[in-house]
């Protein structure tokens, strides 16, 4: 989570930090990167990971959600297709985890 203190310190927005990407999962296929910060899902503000989880869980498999993402000083819009949790793998893409660049590891 990028809270207000972290956001102010690093001049980034408050939001849900992408900590890891599951290989061939919805985030990977949508183009998310480790250390992206998700600030909106459709038109809903996402102040933290819990809010993102609640929003995603309100959707059905196959629904498309428009994510507003902050990455390296730019704001991007990515479409993510909601996947079936029972069919997701567990391999972390490139064995890469985020948070370090924002002092969160």
Secondary structure, 3 states (H helix, E strand, C coil): CECHHHHHHHCCCCEEECCCCECCCHHHHHCCCCCCEEEEECCEECCCHHHHHHHHHCCCCCCEEEEEEEECCEEEEEEEECCCHHHCCCCEHHHCCCCHHHCCC
